[in-house]
């Protein structure tokens, strides 16, 4: 993996005042983005957001560091009660402060939504919106903030949210997604989040749970799978089957036992993705909780009040029932106010409201007030000097009643409610004073969010909300980590013998103690029958209490139901304790098994040229504001009639109109943006009047030679820059980025522009759009930016992280490529400022003259800033005049080879060569001037003529003017006319040195017109010669003879004599007899079937065909002994006449000359000397002179049958040759032995 870079330049405007550039640079320094590299709390950027409201513990700081090291996905599995919400808030706050985050989606159980909202808003100043159901689709917390929703709502609508709406996802109680594996069918909510994480819809993911394993090892496998999917890894546990084989010791379905041999590997994999802090590891002081029910005897009229509503309430809707009963439990003053309001809306009968109001008007002070007074007396007695008490109530009417009661008893009371946040803070400040200015605070729920009252250790629940989460939040105001008290006392005031005591009081007391032991009220509710294992367990608990209270008011016995509910809470407590022990057994402590990976980057400290106050005040003045100090720490900035009071530390002024200028504060960010948005430069001109200065430098040079400068023009200008180039370098990965302001020291030799025209003489532009025109080499700046120590170290870390992440992706190329892209730093470099000077090297073309004349021009490169000539022409001396001049002004005389001033030389009109005038002359032929060595005397005319105009005779070598020359038309050579003659053969001119004469006719001409007779070797004219048609040889007339076969005229030696006819013919017309070896004309010879020849006198006659043929084609028939041509004999075996063989075999039955058969039979009988042969077939020969016959002869009374063949001569009427005798069998005829 290699980093990729992009370079650009900001448009820079010249500073208007001397300090503008320095202020602009300071603004850039304050605007740089820090990387998410946190090694300790000192590295926090978000402290300003929460430091007045929060002091995080070490393990919470460690959780933030762990998240940053494991970007972008982490699971925090701290034990309950260790403030995972605070850890998440720190992560959110830090990412917002570093401009990495604006919108967060938090998914949690419904019961925890208010807690998340309160924690983030009151402790971290992060706006939150709780949105459930379809509200989630349109929920918007503003520019920066969080949307809090439930798992059920996310399951229904997550897929329909725009993919870019949120940058971060927080999953609280992430174990709710545990059944993704190890079950027949994964829950839809788990599948929904698995798909969202797989699609990488969120840049950052933080998962929280105190119980990563609730029942089975599959719980943790599911969570690790979600984490690896979100990071683009392969699950290190392998497939579900591999996980079961490697890690599960018991049944695969139960999966409750981990293989002991795999414990270390299991923990190593888990802690590679999860961070966990146990209570013992955190070593925090958490005060014990003592819960006590403070029962008071109700007055008779309070009993009447309960009875008055007992029956009517049974018929109302549940919301009205809860509102009325909770008002009744709060105080007699709260109930009529509730009923009057409901009667006005028609929710309850007007009559009921009037009855209750009438009872309350006659009532004495409530029994609860008296009980509260008793508690306060006990506090005074036990700790008279330092007692403090917090009283909580749900109703404002009750708060007022309590206030009036206590103040009437001489106590100073502080109030906390939703009316005034400022007053609430003042109340808390008075409460915390030593000694306290008020010892009692009476608070409602609306004003208690985010309030820290741990200075007190006694809390009174004057009335008990039916939502146990609200009760826990009340207790959390005083029972906090780091409290100076070893225990806190919780008193729940209830009316003895009423539903408030034996239902609400009993169940709440049980829950409060169990929650303290377990540390997780939500899990406790879900694990008990009271919460019915519902996602919104707190609401379900309220419903259960309502049912019990209504039953009690109806006169039913609810004691057994309440006891069962108490037992269910106890059972849930014990089960959660067992789960915690199981988790500790399987996972143990991290014991150094935390982050393992590349070494965190060690980045150079940011050194700012101005501190915050100096920059702010200077920047405001730069923008035109008038700044004055009002008092220490408070400043007033006035700009265009607008006033702004400014402080640099919190607490200087409580006035909301005062703007705080502190790191990451909105006011400072706005100022930085105004300052740094437009680029500024401080680039000066390093040359004073560069044009005239450059010309003056050249003039001085001319004067030094004794020459006079006639003028100078600028050929090109090369700018160079020296000073500081300010680069803003940003290294970016998918989840992090880091900015550095890199100051590059530019020297002129490195930063030189391409040569430009005379416009380069102008002063540096007010608005610099292209820095290359100044000479800036952006490639060198790019290299300097990439080599910056901080950027290189940041890149090193993420390249190493990338290698680890890519390896974790396994063999999935798509995942590997995505992770490689995510973790490969991209460098964006912007040139944001310049401070320095622009100087020039000017190239001029100077024109000058010498005393001897001439106008010359040379190029000079001068540096106006130093008065130097960087490139002056090299000089020499004129050999003619002795004048010193640039070498370019001198030239060599082509005749004398001396160096002289160019204007003293004369050019040859013939060659263009130059020489001094006294070394030239005039050509008599052309009248042009030429150098003397270019002229030559003509051999004919004796005149001086330019050499290139003279011709040279190819015969004599003499040179003369062209008019004295002619051309030999045979050799194409030019010769003097006196050296030419005319041919008697062709009439053409020819050179006389190549003359020839005919031995036949005596004529003369050019030698190319003659040849030599092949036979006599005499020289003869070509037109007189004859040519042998066979050899092509030339001979004089009378030598050639004619061929009798072709008529061609050839040399006698080319002919041969035919042995048959005596004719003379070309040798290729004769063939050799294969019989006598004599030569014979092919046309007169006889040719065999194999291509052999013979003389006509050497042929033989075929008896069967009568043809005269080559002896080589004659075969003696094996049957008759007669000579027969090969075409008529059999091919296989001894040669036999084929027609005779076919008749003997019985395959031919030809009956030619049948009238002669009787006579022929007689002749055969004579030849055979007996017998009576019978003719079977006869075939006439092609010559019509012979007849092939086949006959049958029977002897021995017909027992012996023979077939006989013979040739009958028709002219002699006799049998010629032998008679073949034999017998037919199955395969044909066979001769007799």
Helices and strands as residue ranges (DSSP letters): E 4-9, E 12-14, H 20-31, G 41-43, H 47-50, H 58-69, E 73-76, H 84-97, E 103-107, G 110-112, H 113-124, E 128-130, H 135-138, E 145-149, H 151-157, G 158-160, E 168-171, G 174-180, H 188-198, E 204-208, H 217-231, H 240-247, G 260-262, H 263-271, E 274-275, H 279-282, E 288-297, H 300-310, G 312-315, H 318-330, H 332-344, H 350-362, H 367-382, E 389-392, H 396-408, E 413-416, H 421-432, E 440-443, G 445-447, E 458-461, H 468-476, E 487-496, H 499-499, I 500-505, H 506-518, H 521-527, H 537-553, H 559-587, H 612-622, E 626-631, E 634-639, E 642-647, E 658-660, H 666-676, E 679-685, H 690-705, E 708-732, E 737-746, G 758-761, E 767-768, G 771-774, H 778-786, H 789-808, H 813-823, E 826-850, E 853-863, E 868-871, E 875-877, E 884-886, G 887-889, E 890-892, E 899-901, G 902-904, E 905-907, E 914-916, G 917-919, E 920-922, E 929-931, G 932-934, E 935-937, E 944-946, G 947-949, E 951-952, E 959-960, G 962-964, E 965-967, E 974-976, G 977-979, E 980-982, E 989-991, G 992-994, E 995-997, E 1004-1006, G 1007-1009, E 1010-1012, E 1019-1021, G 1022-1024, E 1026-1027, E 1034-1035, E 1041-1042, E 1049-1050, G 1052-1054, E 1055-1057, E 1064-1066, G 1067-1069, E 1070-1072, E 1079-1081, E 1086-1087, E 1093-1094, G 1096-1098, E 1100-1101, E 1108-1109, G 1111-1113, E 1114-1116, E 1123-1125, G 1126-1128, H 1138-1145, G 1154-1156, H 1157-1168, E 1174-1180, E 1186-1195, E 1200-1209, E 1214-1225, E 1228-1231
